[in-house]
């Protein structure tokens, strides 16, 4: 069973066999970085709500 760790990103083995479009991959990775950054900020804000004594 294969677990999808990063949605829309092909597994490394598939990339090795079929190759990749570097421009598309860079765009996809930048989108993923933006998504993860938003998740991080939202989590940080939620922590502040639950424990206002936390310092970031």
N, CA, C and O atoms as CSV, one atom per row, in Angstrom:
chain,resi,resn,atom,element,x,y,z
A,1,UNK,N,N,0.835,-1.180,0.000
A,1,UNK,CA,C,0.000,0.000,0.000
A,1,UNK,C,C,0.880,1.243,0.000
A,1,UNK,O,O,1.782,1.376,0.827
A,2,UNK,N,N,0.614,2.146,-0.927
A,2,UNK,CA,C,1.395,3.371,-1.010
A,2,UNK,C,C,0.628,4.510,-0.352
A,2,UNK,O,O,-0.556,4.716,-0.620
A,3,UNK,N,N,1.310,5.235,0.503
A,3,UNK,CA,C,0.705,6.378,1.167
A,3,UNK,C,C,1.055,7.635,0.389
A,3,UNK,O,O,2.201,7.823,-0.022
A,4,UNK,N,N,0.080,8.480,0.191
A,4,UNK,CA,C,0.334,9.727,-0.514
A,4,UNK,C,C,0.760,10.780,0.497
A,4,UNK,O,O,-0.073,11.330,1.217
A,5,UNK,N,N,2.056,11.060,0.550
A,5,UNK,CA,C,2.580,11.990,1.537
A,5,UNK,C,C,2.336,13.436,1.140
A,5,UNK,O,O,1.915,14.247,1.966
A,6,UNK,N,N,2.595,13.759,-0.105
A,6,UNK,CA,C,2.370,15.117,-0.591
A,6,UNK,C,C,1.455,15.012,-1.802
A,6,UNK,O,O,1.849,14.518,-2.858
A,7,UNK,N,N,0.242,15.481,-1.629
A,7,UNK,CA,C,-0.748,15.388,-2.705
A,7,UNK,C,C,-0.233,16.035,-3.986
A,7,UNK,O,O,0.388,17.097,-3.950
A,8,UNK,N,N,-0.491,15.403,-5.086
A,8,UNK,CA,C,-0.160,15.856,-6.442
A,8,UNK,C,C,1.316,15.753,-6.804
A,8,UNK,O,O,1.691,16.119,-7.918
A,9,UNK,N,N,2.167,15.267,-5.900
A,9,UNK,CA,C,3.584,15.088,-6.210
A,9,UNK,C,C,3.817,13.600,-6.443
A,9,UNK,O,O,3.506,12.764,-5.594
A,10,UNK,N,N,4.366,13.294,-7.598
A,10,UNK,CA,C,4.603,11.898,-7.955
A,10,UNK,C,C,5.685,11.291,-7.058
A,10,UNK,O,O,6.577,12.003,-6.597
A,11,UNK,N,N,5.610,9.979,-6.809
A,11,UNK,CA,C,6.660,9.314,-6.033
A,11,UNK,C,C,8.015,9.399,-6.751
A,11,UNK,O,O,8.070,9.511,-7.976
A,12,UNK,N,N,9.083,9.344,-5.989
A,12,UNK,CA,C,10.431,9.468,-6.547
A,12,UNK,C,C,10.696,8.425,-7.634
A,12,UNK,O,O,11.302,8.742,-8.658
A,13,UNK,N,N,10.254,7.196,-7.425
A,13,UNK,CA,C,10.487,6.139,-8.409
A,13,UNK,C,C,9.829,6.483,-9.746
A,13,UNK,O,O,10.405,6.251,-10.809
A,14,UNK,N,N,8.634,7.030,-9.681
A,14,UNK,CA,C,7.934,7.423,-10.910
A,14,UNK,C,C,8.685,8.550,-11.616
A,14,UNK,O,O,8.794,8.557,-12.843
A,15,UNK,N,N,9.197,9.493,-10.847
A,15,UNK,CA,C,9.963,10.593,-11.441
A,15,UNK,C,C,11.238,10.087,-12.101
A,15,UNK,O,O,11.627,10.565,-13.166
A,16,UNK,N,N,11.883,9.121,-11.463
A,16,UNK,CA,C,13.101,8.549,-12.039
A,16,UNK,C,C,12.813,7.851,-13.354
A,16,UNK,O,O,13.584,7.972,-14.306
A,17,UNK,N,N,11.708,7.122,-13.413
A,17,UNK,CA,C,11.363,6.365,-14.619
A,17,UNK,C,C,10.849,7.246,-15.751
A,17,UNK,O,O,11.206,7.037,-16.911
A,18,UNK,N,N,10.018,8.221,-15.427
A,18,UNK,CA,C,9.346,9.013,-16.443
A,18,UNK,C,C,9.939,10.394,-16.646
A,18,UNK,O,O,9.632,11.061,-17.634
A,19,UNK,N,N,10.787,10.833,-15.720
A,19,UNK,CA,C,11.339,12.181,-15.793
A,19,UNK,C,C,10.352,13.186,-15.224
A,19,UNK,O,O,9.219,12.845,-14.885
A,20,UNK,N,N,10.805,14.436,-15.124
A,20,UNK,CA,C,9.937,15.482,-14.585
A,20,UNK,C,C,10.079,16.750,-15.410
A,20,UNK,O,O,11.098,16.971,-16.064
A,21,UNK,N,N,9.054,17.572,-15.373
A,21,UNK,CA,C,9.091,18.904,-15.943
A,21,UNK,C,C,9.503,19.824,-14.803
A,21,UNK,O,O,8.730,20.046,-13.871
A,22,UNK,N,N,10.708,20.356,-14.875
A,22,UNK,CA,C,11.268,21.119,-13.761
A,22,UNK,C,C,10.439,22.365,-13.464
A,22,UNK,O,O,10.233,22.706,-12.299
A,23,UNK,N,N,9.972,23.033,-14.486
A,23,UNK,CA,C,9.166,24.233,-14.287
A,23,UNK,C,C,7.875,23.912,-13.533
A,23,UNK,O,O,7.516,24.614,-12.588
A,24,UNK,N,N,7.184,22.859,-13.947
A,24,UNK,CA,C,5.946,22.460,-13.263
A,24,UNK,C,C,6.226,22.012,-11.836
A,24,UNK,O,O,5.457,22.313,-10.923
A,25,UNK,N,N,7.334,21.290,-11.644
A,25,UNK,CA,C,7.674,20.814,-10.310
A,25,UNK,C,C,7.988,21.986,-9.385
A,25,UNK,O,O,7.560,21.990,-8.231
A,26,UNK,N,N,8.729,22.982,-9.873
A,26,UNK,CA,C,9.025,24.161,-9.057
A,26,UNK,C,C,7.745,24.886,-8.661
A,26,UNK,O,O,7.596,25.301,-7.511
A,27,UNK,N,N,6.822,25.040,-9.603
A,27,UNK,CA,C,5.549,25.692,-9.317
A,27,UNK,C,C,4.776,24.912,-8.266
A,27,UNK,O,O,4.240,25.501,-7.327
A,28,UNK,N,N,4.714,23.604,-8.412
A,28,UNK,CA,C,4.006,22.760,-7.458
A,28,UNK,C,C,4.637,22.842,-6.066
A,28,UNK,O,O,3.928,22.947,-5.065
A,29,UNK,N,N,5.954,22.794,-6.006
A,29,UNK,CA,C,6.636,22.856,-4.715
A,29,UNK,C,C,6.442,24.214,-4.037
A,29,UNK,O,O,6.309,24.279,-2.815
A,30,UNK,N,N,6.425,25.288,-4.810
A,30,UNK,CA,C,6.169,26.607,-4.229
A,30,UNK,C,C,4.756,26.684,-3.662
A,30,UNK,O,O,4.543,27.293,-2.614
A,31,UNK,N,N,3.788,26.072,-4.344
A,31,UNK,CA,C,2.416,26.025,-3.834
A,31,UNK,C,C,2.370,25.247,-2.518
A,31,UNK,O,O,1.691,25.651,-1.574
A,32,UNK,N,N,3.092,24.135,-2.463
A,32,UNK,CA,C,3.114,23.326,-1.244
A,32,UNK,C,C,3.761,24.090,-0.094
A,32,UNK,O,O,3.299,23.998,1.044
A,33,UNK,N,N,4.821,24.839,-0.372
A,33,UNK,CA,C,5.469,25.647,0.656
A,33,UNK,C,C,4.486,26.688,1.184
A,33,UNK,O,O,4.405,26.916,2.391
A,34,UNK,N,N,3.741,27.317,0.277
A,34,UNK,CA,C,2.752,28.313,0.690
A,34,UNK,C,C,1.666,27.671,1.562
A,34,UNK,O,O,1.272,28.242,2.579
A,35,UNK,N,N,1.185,26.495,1.172
A,35,UNK,CA,C,0.168,25.791,1.962
A,35,UNK,C,C,0.693,25.467,3.360
A,35,UNK,O,O,0.002,25.689,4.354
A,36,UNK,N,N,1.911,24.945,3.430
A,36,UNK,CA,C,2.481,24.574,4.725
A,36,UNK,C,C,2.740,25.802,5.600
A,36,UNK,O,O,2.590,25.741,6.820
A,37,UNK,N,N,3.127,26.911,4.977
A,37,UNK,CA,C,3.332,28.148,5.721
A,37,UNK,C,C,2.013,28.622,6.325
A,37,UNK,O,O,1.974,29.041,7.482
A,38,UNK,N,N,0.944,28.557,5.553
A,38,UNK,CA,C,-0.381,28.948,6.065
A,38,UNK,C,C,-0.809,28.041,7.222
A,38,UNK,O,O,-1.348,28.515,8.222
A,39,UNK,N,N,-0.569,26.753,7.082
A,39,UNK,CA,C,-0.901,25.809,8.157
A,39,UNK,C,C,-0.103,26.146,9.416
A,39,UNK,O,O,-0.641,26.130,10.523
A,40,UNK,N,N,1.165,26.447,9.239
A,40,UNK,CA,C,2.022,26.786,10.377
A,40,UNK,C,C,1.513,28.042,11.088
A,40,UNK,O,O,1.407,28.055,12.314
A,41,UNK,N,N,1.198,29.099,10.331
A,41,UNK,CA,C,0.696,30.329,10.936
A,41,UNK,C,C,-0.638,30.106,11.636
A,41,UNK,O,O,-0.863,30.637,12.724
A,42,UNK,N,N,-1.515,29.334,11.028
A,42,UNK,CA,C,-2.803,29.046,11.655
A,42,UNK,C,C,-2.622,28.259,12.945
A,42,UNK,O,O,-3.312,28.514,13.932
A,43,UNK,N,N,-1.705,27.310,12.940
A,43,UNK,CA,C,-1.435,26.527,14.149
A,43,UNK,C,C,-0.865,27.416,15.247
A,43,UNK,O,O,-1.231,27.295,16.416
A,44,UNK,N,N,0.029,28.306,14.854
A,44,UNK,CA,C,0.628,29.231,15.808
A,44,UNK,C,C,-0.445,30.123,16.432
A,44,UNK,O,O,-0.433,30.356,17.641
A,45,UNK,N,N,-1.356,30.614,15.624
A,45,UNK,CA,C,-2.443,31.451,16.135
A,45,UNK,C,C,-3.362,30.669,17.070
A,45,UNK,O,O,-3.812,31.197,18.087
A,46,UNK,N,N,-3.637,29.422,16.730
A,46,UNK,CA,C,-4.471,28.591,17.595
A,46,UNK,C,C,-3.782,28.356,18.934
A,46,UNK,O,O,-4.440,28.371,19.975
A,47,UNK,N,N,-2.483,28.142,18.923
A,47,UNK,CA,C,-1.744,27.962,20.173
A,47,UNK,C,C,-1.821,29.216,21.032
A,47,UNK,O,O,-1.958,29.124,22.252
A,48,UNK,N,N,-1.734,30.370,20.418
A,48,UNK,CA,C,-1.834,31.631,21.169
A,48,UNK,C,C,-3.198,31.776,21.823
A,48,UNK,O,O,-3.305,32.285,22.939
A,49,UNK,N,N,-4.236,31.332,21.134
A,49,UNK,CA,C,-5.587,31.410,21.681
A,49,UNK,C,C,-5.700,30.518,22.916
A,49,UNK,O,O,-6.265,30.924,23.931
A,50,UNK,N,N,-5.162,29.308,22.826
A,50,UNK,CA,C,-5.273,28.354,23.925
A,50,UNK,C,C,-4.315,28.651,25.072
A,50,UNK,O,O,-4.610,28.348,26.228
A,51,UNK,N,N,-3.178,29.238,24.755
A,51,UNK,CA,C,-2.211,29.544,25.801
A,51,UNK,C,C,-1.543,30.885,25.488
A,51,UNK,O,O,-0.498,30.911,24.839
A,52,UNK,N,N,-2.129,31.995,25.937
A,52,UNK,CA,C,-1.606,33.315,25.612
A,52,UNK,C,C,-0.217,33.604,26.212
A,52,UNK,O,O,0.420,34.586,25.833
A,53,UNK,N,N,0.246,32.782,27.120
A,53,UNK,CA,C,1.553,32.996,27.726
A,53,UNK,C,C,2.700,32.538,26.812
A,53,UNK,O,O,3.858,32.868,27.068
A,54,UNK,N,N,2.391,31.791,25.763
A,54,UNK,CA,C,3.433,31.312,24.856
A,54,UNK,C,C,4.056,32.474,24.100
A,54,UNK,O,O,3.360,33.397,23.678
A,55,UNK,N,N,5.356,32.422,23.934
A,55,UNK,CA,C,6.100,33.460,23.196
A,55,UNK,C,C,6.632,32.850,21.899
A,55,UNK,O,O,7.211,31.764,21.917
A,56,UNK,N,N,6.441,33.534,20.792
A,56,UNK,CA,C,6.954,33.070,19.496
A,56,UNK,C,C,7.877,34.105,18.911
A,56,UNK,O,O,8.415,33.908,17.822
